[in-house]
C-alpha cells in the first residue's frame, strides 16, 4: 500500500493523481443529504480504457476498493469512496466518439455531461431524451444509477436507451456488450445487468445510446386542482387519453409556493385560484408540427377540465421555462429549506392516490412535514422529508418504503440505493432476490473491490 501512489502515477501520470491534502472535498461525497463524507487514499483521472483496466488490475491484486465517479450529482451516496480506497474519476474521458445519424445512436465516454451531448446533437436535429433534472450529470453516472427524470413518461429511463457498453471488470478485463443493434436474443443481456448497478459490477468506459428526432414545437399546460387526490386520480386518465405528454408532473401547493418565491417567477395565476388549489398538474407536450400541437393542447385542456381542474392555463414560453426549470431544481429547493432527506419511491400510476394518503397519515403520526412533487406519469413520487430526529425519521422512512412496496412499488425509482437507502432495501426486499444479486456481484467481482458497501451494506 505504501507503493500504491507511485504505481498509480505510473499508470495515469503524476499530474492526474491526487493523494493526501491534494484531494478535494468534492471527491468525498455526492449530493445525498444524509451522506457522511469520506476522503479516499487516492483519486486517479484516467485518459482511456487501457488506463482504467490497469488501475483495476492493480487494485484487484492489492485488494484495494475502487469507486467510480462521474459528476457527483447522485442522491444516494453511491459514489462515496472507502477510506482505504481509490476514486476513479472520469472527468478526462469526455469524448463524444460518434454521432451516427443513420442508426440514430451516439457513442460516448462516461465523463460526457448531458449538457455537452445535447449541445452536440442539436445541429443534427437529434436528442438524447433522458434528463434527470441536472444537465451537469455525466452519462457514466446516469448509466450507473439508471437515471430517469421528467421525460420518462414518454421516453422511459436510461436502461431503455443504452444499447451497448464497453466496461472494465474488477480483474482488469475489458468487455463489450450490445452495440448499434435495436434488438438481440443472444444469451444474457449483460448491458442491462450493468445499467443501474451503481459501479458494483464493472466500470463503464463507453456507452452507445439511442437518439431521437428533436421536436421543434412544445407547449406547457398548468392545471390547478382542489386536492392532491384529484391530481393523482387524473394522472392515469391523462396517460390513457393517448395525448402522449412529454412531461407529466404533480406539484403540491407548498412546493409550488416555495418554487415561485425562491426562484422569483410569476405564472399569472389569479389569487382566487391559488387560494383554492392544493396541487398542480404540469403537462408538457411536444410535436413536429405546430397545428398538431395546438390540437393536442386543446384536447388536453378539455380533458383536464372534465377531470376536475379548477382552470387550465397554457403558459407563455418564458413562464413555462421558469416553471420547468424550478421543478428540475426541486432538490436544491428542498435542501435550501432544510429538508432532512429526499426519497423517490415509485408505485404504479393508479396507486399514487392510495400511497399519498398513507404518506399524509405517516406525516401526521410522526409529527413530520412531508412536501413533494413527482414524475406522476410514471408513478415516481419525490418527497422532501422534514424530520430532524434521526430515530423518528428512520422509522418514518421504513414505513413509507414499506407502504410503497405494499401497493406494488419499489424503494427507489431513479436515485438508487447507494449507502443511504440500502438498509431499507435489505430489510424490506425479498431475501432470495438479495442473495441472488450477491452471487451475481461475486461472479463479476470475486474479491469485492468495486464500490464495496453500496447496495448490500
C-alpha positions as a printed NumPy array, in Angstrom:
array([[  0.   ,   0.   ,   0.   ],
       [  2.917,   2.374,   0.63 ],
       [  3.9  ,   1.969,  -3.015],
       [  0.328,   2.497,  -4.279],
       [  0.691,   6.208,  -5.225],
       [  3.831,   5.52 ,  -7.232],
       [  2.177,   2.606,  -9.02 ],
       [ -0.892,   4.703,  -9.843],
       [  1.285,   7.578, -11.073],
       [  2.976,   5.207, -13.485],
       [ -0.437,   4.358, -14.945],
       [ -2.173,   7.764, -15.22 ],
       [  0.745,  10.167, -14.83 ],
       [  1.652,  12.191, -11.744],
       [ -0.401,  15.177, -12.963],
       [ -3.564,  13.061, -12.938],
       [ -3.155,  11.567,  -9.467],
       [ -4.263,  13.22 ,  -6.227],
       [ -3.266,  11.983,  -2.761],
       [ -3.415,  13.384,   0.762],
       [ -4.19 ,  17.094,   1.035],
       [ -4.345,  17.4  ,  -2.764],
       [ -7.671,  15.536,  -2.757],
       [-10.605,  17.954,  -2.996],
       [-13.536,  17.506,  -0.616],
       [-15.751,  17.16 ,  -3.696],
       [-14.449,  13.623,  -4.152],
       [-15.626,  12.671,  -0.661],
       [-19.386,  12.692,  -1.27 ],
       [-22.247,  13.154,  -3.695],
       [-25.39 ,  15.284,  -3.146],
       [-27.243,  12.943,  -0.762],
       [-28.463,  14.969,   2.214],
       [-27.615,  12.31 ,   4.785],
       [-24.288,  11.008,   3.496],
       [-21.143,  11.14 ,   5.619],
       [-18.258,  12.445,   3.505],
       [-15.166,  10.256,   3.268],
       [-11.876,  11.064,   1.543],
       [-10.151,   8.184,  -0.284],
       [ -6.456,   7.31 ,  -0.289],
       [ -6.104,   8.419,  -3.901],
       [ -8.01 ,   9.893,  -6.835],
       [ -6.992,   8.952, -10.374],
       [ -8.102,  10.604, -13.612],
       [ -7.565,   8.024, -16.371],
       [ -7.403,   9.129, -20.   ],
       [ -8.68 ,   5.944, -21.633],
       [ -9.939,   2.412, -21.155],
       [ -6.43 ,   0.953, -21.027],
       [ -5.571,   3.111, -18.009],
       [ -8.838,   2.173, -16.269],
       [ -8.026,  -1.503, -16.838],
       [ -4.504,  -1.064, -15.458],
       [ -5.812,   0.675, -12.341],
       [ -8.303,  -2.135, -11.718],
       [ -5.678,  -4.863, -12.224],
       [ -3.503,  -3.148,  -9.618],
       [ -6.389,  -2.632,  -7.182],
       [ -7.6  ,  -6.205,  -7.562],
       [ -4.125,  -7.573,  -6.902],
       [ -3.772,  -5.46 ,  -3.76 ],
       [ -7.385,  -5.778,  -2.582],
       [ -7.912,  -2.006,  -2.718],
       [-11.522,  -0.73 ,  -3.032],
       [-12.38 ,   1.258,  -6.172],
       [-15.238,   3.727,  -6.548],
       [-16.166,   5.241,  -9.921],
       [-17.189,   8.898, -10.073],
       [-18.851,  10.998, -12.737],
       [-20.169,  14.461, -11.876],
       [-21.102,  13.58 ,  -8.298],
       [-24.747,  14.655,  -8.67 ],
       [-26.185,  11.416,  -7.263],
       [-28.579,  11.417,  -4.311],
       [-27.927,   8.084,  -2.589],
       [-24.27 ,   8.138,  -1.534],
       [-23.347,   5.668,  -4.295],
       [-20.064,   7.391,  -5.166],
       [-18.884,   7.918,  -1.588],
       [-15.417,   6.308,  -1.511],
       [-13.871,   3.946,   1.006],
       [-11.296,   5.41 ,   3.399],
       [ -8.699,   2.929,   2.138],
       [ -9.804,   3.093,  -1.474],
       [ -9.258,   4.716,  -4.85 ],
       [-11.656,   7.011,  -6.709],
       [-11.604,   6.623, -10.472],
       [-12.879,   9.951, -11.779],
       [-13.909,  10.074, -15.425],
       [-13.557,  13.837, -15.822],
       [-10.876,  13.405, -18.52 ],
       [-12.853,  10.818, -20.52 ],
       [-15.268,  13.285, -22.103],
       [-15.214,  12.454, -25.805],
       [-18.314,  12.079, -27.945],
       [-16.796,   9.369, -30.102],
       [-19.525,   9.173, -32.734],
       [-22.907,  10.592, -33.706],
       [-24.394,   8.077, -36.123],
       [-27.318,   9.807, -37.862],
       [-28.307,   6.77 , -39.903],
       [-28.609,   4.431, -36.935],
       [-29.73 ,   7.192, -34.55 ],
       [-27.116,   6.414, -31.898],
       [-24.275,   8.201, -30.17 ],
       [-21.162,   6.597, -28.73 ],
       [-19.808,   8.497, -25.732],
       [-17.253,   8.214, -22.97 ],
       [-18.572,   8.212, -19.367],
       [-17.427,  11.727, -18.458],
       [-19.577,  13.409, -21.133],
       [-22.293,  15.512, -19.491],
       [-25.88 ,  15.663, -20.633],
       [-25.404,  19.341, -21.486],
       [-22.395,  18.562, -23.699],
       [-24.198,  15.759, -25.503],
       [-27.316,  17.879, -26.04 ],
       [-25.261,  20.743, -27.482],
       [-23.518,  18.367, -29.878],
       [-26.784,  16.741, -31.007],
       [-28.775,  19.935, -31.627],
       [-27.183,  20.754, -35.024],
       [-28.081,  17.237, -36.184],
       [-31.747,  17.658, -35.193],
       [-31.417,  14.816, -32.713],
       [-31.889,  14.461, -28.956],
       [-30.922,  12.057, -26.194],
       [-34.166,  12.217, -24.196],
       [-33.125,  11.175, -20.683],
       [-32.909,  14.214, -18.424],
       [-32.858,  13.57 , -14.663],
       [-33.044,  17.27 , -13.795],
       [-29.341,  18.096, -13.728],
       [-27.658,  18.751, -17.068],
       [-24.218,  18.653, -15.452],
       [-24.765,  14.946, -14.709],
       [-22.496,  12.596, -16.625],
       [-23.57 ,   9.786, -18.934],
       [-21.493,   7.338, -16.904],
       [-23.288,   8.34 , -13.724],
       [-26.638,   8.074, -15.484],
       [-25.783,   4.55 , -16.613],
       [-24.611,   3.572, -13.119],
       [-27.843,   4.742, -11.467],
       [-30.307,   4.089, -14.309],
       [-31.284,   7.763, -14.155],
       [-34.807,   8.79 , -15.109],
       [-36.351,  12.237, -14.872],
       [-39.397,  14.132, -16.047],
       [-39.354,  12.848, -19.622],
       [-39.594,   9.205, -18.54 ],
       [-43.385,   9.2  , -19.01 ],
       [-42.779,   9.374, -22.785],
       [-39.271,   8.058, -23.34 ],
       [-38.535,   5.842, -20.343],
       [-35.35 ,   5.785, -18.277],
       [-31.66 ,   5.259, -19.045],
       [-31.85 ,   1.485, -19.468],
       [-34.339,   1.958, -22.317],
       [-31.74 ,   3.931, -24.278],
       [-28.415,   2.241, -23.532],
       [-27.923,  -0.448, -26.168],
       [-24.202,  -1.115, -25.822],
       [-21.363,  -0.742, -23.348],
       [-17.644,  -1.063, -23.037],
       [-16.868,  -1.94 , -19.436],
       [-13.859,  -2.998, -17.379],
       [-14.268,  -5.818, -14.879],
       [-12.585,  -5.875, -11.472],
       [ -9.916,  -8.171, -12.933],
       [ -8.961,  -5.512, -15.494],
       [-10.544,  -7.48 , -18.335],
       [-12.486,  -5.366, -20.832],
       [-15.802,  -6.496, -22.303],
       [-18.152,  -5.124, -24.945],
       [-21.875,  -5.708, -24.69 ],
       [-24.594,  -4.951, -27.22 ],
       [-23.869,  -2.35 , -29.879],
       [-25.817,  -0.41 , -32.505],
       [-28.447,  -3.143, -32.513],
       [-32.13 ,  -2.464, -31.945],
       [-32.622,  -5.977, -30.574],
       [-30.737,  -9.106, -29.632],
       [-31.613, -12.507, -28.234],
       [-28.14 , -13.928, -27.803],
       [-27.519, -15.082, -24.255],
       [-27.77 , -12.966, -21.119],
       [-28.204,  -9.224, -21.542],
       [-25.066,  -8.006, -19.786],
       [-25.736,  -4.421, -20.879],
       [-28.903,  -4.22 , -18.82 ],
       [-27.304,  -6.045, -15.908],
       [-24.601,  -3.38 , -15.647],
       [-27.026,  -0.454, -16.089],
       [-28.173,   0.588, -12.614],
       [-25.54 ,  -1.477, -10.778],
       [-24.007,   1.635,  -9.164],
       [-20.425,   0.726, -10.063],
       [-20.52 ,  -2.56 ,  -8.152],
       [-20.159,  -4.877, -11.175],
       [-17.898,  -3.054, -13.644],
       [-16.623,   0.392, -14.614],
       [-18.273,   1.669, -17.792],
       [-15.8  ,   3.307, -20.165],
       [-18.047,   3.778, -23.204],
       [-21.799,   3.806, -23.843],
       [-23.833,   3.52 , -27.03 ],
       [-27.155,   5.333, -26.593],
       [-30.267,   5.719, -28.721],
       [-31.205,   9.097, -30.199],
       [-34.494,  10.536, -31.433],
       [-35.577,  13.303, -33.835],
       [-35.73 ,  16.605, -31.945],
       [-39.29 ,  18.011, -31.858],
       [-39.475,  21.647, -32.936],
       [-42.646,  22.69 , -31.112],
       [-43.527,  22.49 , -27.403],
       [-46.313,  23.747, -25.152],
       [-46.74 ,  23.617, -21.369],
       [-50.12 ,  23.371, -19.664],
       [-50.659,  24.082, -15.959],
       [-53.804,  22.809, -14.241],
       [-54.538,  23.632, -10.579],
       [-56.699,  21.09 ,  -8.737],
       [-58.637,  21.428,  -5.463],
       [-56.967,  18.386,  -3.835],
       [-53.91 ,  16.18 ,  -4.196],
       [-56.267,  13.222,  -4.633],
       [-57.874,  14.916,  -7.633],
       [-54.473,  15.427,  -9.277],
       [-53.246,  11.896,  -8.681],
       [-56.564,  10.423,  -9.859],
       [-56.307,  12.449, -13.079],
       [-52.817,  11.166, -13.962],
       [-53.668,   7.669, -15.277],
       [-56.564,   9.133, -17.264],
       [-54.298,  11.681, -18.947],
       [-51.859,   8.896, -19.868],
       [-54.715,   6.716, -21.142],
       [-56.069,   9.542, -23.295],
       [-53.467,   8.908, -25.995],
       [-52.268,  12.526, -25.986],
       [-48.746,  11.366, -25.165],
       [-47.256,  14.034, -22.852],
       [-43.51 ,  14.644, -22.793],
       [-43.727,  15.655, -19.13 ],
       [-46.478,  14.886, -16.613],
       [-45.66 ,  16.203, -13.141],
       [-47.583,  16.926,  -9.978],
       [-46.524,  19.673,  -7.579],
       [-48.188,  20.194,  -4.206],
       [-49.273,  23.62 ,  -3.02 ],
       [-46.41 ,  24.1  ,  -0.55 ],
       [-43.754,  23.152,  -3.096],
       [-45.294,  25.369,  -5.778],
       [-45.394,  28.326,  -3.377],
       [-41.767,  27.732,  -2.36 ],
       [-40.697,  27.432,  -6.004],
       [-42.314,  30.675,  -7.164],
       [-40.947,  32.548,  -4.158],
       [-37.428,  31.098,  -4.178],
       [-36.874,  31.298,  -7.931],
       [-38.833,  34.526,  -8.36 ],
       [-41.222,  33.762, -11.211],
       [-44.919,  34.55 , -11.675],
       [-47.198,  32.15 , -13.515],
       [-50.052,  34.654, -13.754],
       [-52.491,  32.542, -11.74 ],
       [-55.295,  34.627, -10.146],
       [-55.23 ,  34.879,  -6.358],
       [-58.642,  33.239,  -6.022],
       [-57.339,  30.155,  -7.851],
       [-54.174,  29.996,  -5.735],
       [-56.33 ,  30.142,  -2.604],
       [-58.33 ,  27.063,  -3.604],
       [-55.656,  24.937,  -5.319],
       [-53.916,  22.338,  -3.173],
       [-51.983,  20.73 ,  -6.023],
       [-50.986,  21.321,  -9.627],
       [-50.542,  19.168, -12.69 ],
       [-47.881,  20.247, -15.178],
       [-48.131,  18.774, -18.665],
       [-45.627,  19.497, -21.428],
       [-46.415,  18.436, -24.977],
       [-44.119,  18.247, -27.989],
       [-44.796,  17.829, -31.689],
       [-43.053,  18.138, -35.029],
       [-45.994,  20.12 , -36.422],
       [-47.435,  23.317, -34.888],
       [-51.061,  22.593, -35.842],
       [-50.939,  19.108, -34.39 ],
       [-49.535,  20.557, -31.174],
       [-52.395,  23.077, -30.987],
       [-54.899,  20.262, -31.447],
       [-53.223,  18.209, -28.706],
       [-53.275,  21.149, -26.296],
       [-56.962,  21.805, -26.962],
       [-57.821,  18.144, -26.354],
       [-55.737,  18.11 , -23.189],
       [-57.353,  21.286, -21.821],
       [-60.812,  19.849, -22.353],
       [-59.787,  16.569, -20.753],
       [-58.31 ,  18.264, -17.667],
       [-61.458,  20.334, -17.192],
       [-63.545,  17.163, -17.292],
       [-61.215,  15.61 , -14.699],
       [-61.888,  18.395, -12.195],
       [-59.21 ,  21.021, -12.79 ],
       [-60.108,  24.416, -11.34 ],
       [-58.831,  26.015, -14.535],
       [-56.361,  25.273, -17.322],
       [-53.529,  27.603, -18.373],
       [-51.349,  27.371, -21.447],
       [-48.198,  29.06 , -20.199],
       [-46.221,  31.503, -22.328],
       [-42.708,  30.209, -23.157],
       [-40.885,  32.298, -20.535],
       [-43.193,  31.241, -17.7  ],
       [-43.162,  27.636, -18.901],
       [-39.366,  27.628, -18.949],
       [-39.208,  29.094, -15.441],
       [-41.661,  26.506, -14.103],
       [-39.887,  23.517, -15.641],
       [-36.513,  24.859, -14.511],
       [-37.879,  25.341, -10.995],
       [-39.294,  21.821, -10.951],
       [-35.961,  20.424, -12.124],
       [-34.287,  22.2  ,  -9.198],
       [-36.767,  20.943,  -6.611],
       [-34.   ,  19.019,  -4.829],
       [-31.953,  22.177,  -4.331],
       [-35.076,  23.957,  -3.122],
       [-35.759,  21.24 ,  -0.548],
       [-32.119,  21.333,   0.528],
       [-32.199,  25.13 ,   0.893],
       [-35.313,  24.883,   3.046],
       [-33.716,  22.398,   5.443],
       [-35.068,  19.025,   4.3  ],
       [-33.588,  16.147,   6.286],
       [-33.908,  13.603,   3.486],
       [-35.203,  13.17 ,  -0.054],
       [-36.871,   9.956,  -1.215],
       [-38.095,   8.847,  -4.628],
       [-40.498,   5.967,  -4.125],
       [-42.084,   4.638,  -7.323],
       [-45.51 ,   2.986,  -7.38 ],
       [-47.949,   2.001, -10.139],
       [-49.609,   5.155, -11.501],
       [-53.054,   4.113, -10.354],
       [-51.748,   3.521,  -6.812],
       [-50.484,   7.083,  -6.303],
       [-53.69 ,   8.284,  -4.505],
       [-53.553,   5.381,  -2.04 ],
       [-49.837,   5.834,  -1.429],
       [-50.119,   9.599,  -0.936],
       [-52.946,   9.113,   1.565],
       [-50.628,   6.843,   3.559],
       [-47.842,   9.438,   3.326],
       [-50.164,  12.059,   4.842],
       [-51.11 ,   9.693,   7.666],
       [-47.469,   8.87 ,   8.421],
       [-46.521,  12.538,   8.455],
       [-49.265,  13.304,  10.978],
       [-48.467,  10.294,  13.165],
       [-44.759,  11.13 ,  13.387],
       [-45.06 ,  14.921,  13.6  ],
       [-43.176,  15.274,  10.335],
       [-43.624,  17.569,   7.368],
       [-43.509,  15.855,   4.003],
       [-43.732,  18.044,   0.914],
       [-43.293,  16.968,  -2.614],
       [-43.723,  16.72 ,  -6.291],
       [-43.085,  13.919,  -8.675],
       [-42.99 ,  12.306, -12.056],
       [-46.663,  11.453, -11.808],
       [-46.772,   9.993, -15.292],
       [-44.559,   7.069, -14.269],
       [-45.537,   6.862, -10.596],
       [-42.232,   8.23 ,  -9.282],
       [-43.041,  10.265,  -6.17 ],
       [-40.326,  12.614,  -4.858],
       [-40.765,  13.646,  -1.239],
       [-38.833,  16.088,   0.908],
       [-38.898,  14.743,   4.465],
       [-38.565,  17.277,   7.278],
       [-37.973,  15.339,  10.491],
       [-34.789,  16.257,  12.393],
       [-34.938,  13.37 ,  14.88 ],
       [-32.919,  10.581,  13.201],
       [-34.676,   7.757,  15.053],
       [-38.146,   9.023,  14.204],
       [-37.062,   9.697,  10.621],
       [-35.648,   6.188,  10.273],
       [-38.943,   4.638,  11.426],
       [-40.888,   7.002,   9.182],
       [-38.846,   6.113,   6.098],
       [-39.11 ,   2.405,   6.838],
       [-42.901,   2.641,   6.997],
       [-43.002,   4.923,   3.961],
       [-40.979,   2.499,   1.816],
       [-42.999,  -0.406,   3.188],
       [-46.212,   1.369,   2.128],
       [-44.856,   1.908,  -1.356],
       [-43.888,  -1.733,  -1.736],
       [-47.289,  -2.831,  -0.388],
       [-49.014,  -1.272,  -3.408],
       [-46.573,  -2.819,  -5.866],
       [-43.801,  -0.199,  -5.812],
       [-40.088,  -0.085,  -5.05 ],
       [-37.843,   1.914,  -2.742],
       [-36.2  ,   3.986,  -5.469],
       [-37.278,   4.865,  -8.987],
       [-34.105,   6.633, -10.122],
       [-31.84 ,   7.737,  -7.249],
       [-30.613,   4.231,  -6.463],
       [-29.706,   2.667,  -3.122],
       [-26.052,   3.591,  -2.555],
       [-25.37 ,   3.714,   1.155],
       [-28.326,   5.833,   2.217],
       [-31.251,   3.582,   1.237],
       [-29.555,   0.202,   1.423],
       [-30.743,  -0.676,   4.93 ],
       [-34.379,  -0.324,   3.892],
       [-33.7  ,  -2.435,   0.815],
       [-32.092,  -5.16 ,   2.946],
       [-34.921,  -5.053,   5.485],
       [-37.848,  -4.999,   3.059],
       [-36.805,  -6.767,  -0.148],
       [-37.153, -10.491,  -0.803],
       [-34.054, -12.168,   0.736],
       [-33.932, -14.719,  -2.092],
       [-33.555, -11.886,  -4.614],
       [-30.909, -10.186,  -2.491],
       [-28.93 , -13.42 ,  -2.223],
       [-29.077, -13.885,  -5.999],
       [-27.83 , -10.319,  -6.5  ],
       [-24.939, -11.007,  -4.124],
       [-23.968, -14.063,  -6.167],
       [-24.041, -12.017,  -9.37 ],
       [-21.838,  -9.436,  -7.656],
       [-19.362, -12.176,  -6.71 ],
       [-19.268, -13.512, -10.265],
       [-18.323, -10.078, -11.622],
       [-16.1  ,  -9.03 ,  -8.737],
       [-14.74 , -12.072,  -6.808],
       [-12.603, -10.015,  -4.412],
       [-15.281,  -7.404,  -3.764],
       [-13.211,  -4.338,  -4.691],
       [-15.827,  -2.497,  -6.775],
       [-17.706,   0.09 ,  -4.722],
       [-17.895,  -2.013,  -1.553],
       [-20.52 ,  -1.034,   0.98 ],
       [-23.032,   0.046,  -1.67 ],
       [-26.413,  -1.633,  -2.212],
       [-25.65 ,  -4.632,   0.049],
       [-24.008,  -2.901,   3.004]])
